[in-house]
Amino acid sequence: MTATIIDGKSIAATIEDEVTAQVAAIVDAGRRAPSLHVVLCGDDPASAAYVRSKGKACARVGITSQTHALPATTTTAELLELLGRLNQDDTVDAVLVQLPLPGQIDQDAVLLAVAVAKDVDGLNPTNYGMLAQGRDVVASCTPRGCMELLARHHVPVSGARAVVLGRSVLVGRPLAVLLTNANATVTVAHSKTRDLAALCREADILISAMGRPGLIGADFVKPGACVIDVGTTRVDDRLRGDVDFDAVLPIAGWLTPVPRGVGPMTIVMLLRNTLMLARAAGVVTTAAVPTS
Ligand code: NAP
């Protein structure tokens, strides 16, 4: 058996076209375009690059975006003050705080301060809690992207045994909730899990979000399983996933590559989440609406 390669780049392009058409329909109806505001704190080059690519993606689909770049010395109070203003601003539909934040900032306080209705990454504890209750709310973009890859390839999720490697707030935990909500039977593994390979071999769906390049070898994979590789680690100037792609390809039923797998889905899910929040807010009318 050779796995079907899940081409995240081409699936993301399809979804981007869908979002573009939906944004155009909103604007054609005389309403303003959805808007995303990104808060970037500090000078981490990787974060700055992610934020730039998010801005470019917004421009491609017609979403208005603005980046608020704050210095690395920003205090929690200063960041909260900015979020307060964005929360009050009716022209702002979605707010994303780029993580990680500089160490002096209270991340919990910041995530709590993003208005529930504008929380595009679903990290406000209220949205997180509602997701855990099984409600259809905005959810973190990377986990949403993984679910979309499964759906677009018709990978059976209901009743499947799923193993998620990693329990981070941003990826592993919300992913486990989304899989549970989709009726998978889910196990979350982490650095203290014993006999990882044996656990992974039980999985019909194996999703790795550890940041441990090449750790998932052939002995971790049940024949025919769907293997989604979220991990991205720069090694010798190349991006590497958690999965040993060549070793797993002959065993798995589906497999995502790195790059061109989950990465492009994360950005397109941000666009879709922005659209979802704008719609929920009614995409407010503005002076752009014809008066006669
Ligand atoms: P993180 O916060 O560092 O979490 C990593 C998780 O993996 C932790 O729960 C950790 O366990 C677990 N882990 C680490 N080594 C392990 C091992 N040997 N065995 C079992 N579990 C292990 O990272 P993250 O933010 O979730 O990101 C995970 C990876 O996904 C990174 O490579 C990141 O770059 C990538 N990522 C990619 C995208 C994308 O768009 N493609 C988006 C987000 C993240 P403990 O909790 O016990 O420490």
Residues whose N, C-alpha, C, O or C-beta is under 5 A from the ligand:
A	BS01	NAP	T142 L165 G166 R167 S168 L170 V171 G172 A189 H190 S191 K192 A209 M210 G211 R212 V230 G231 T232 T233 V262 G263 T266
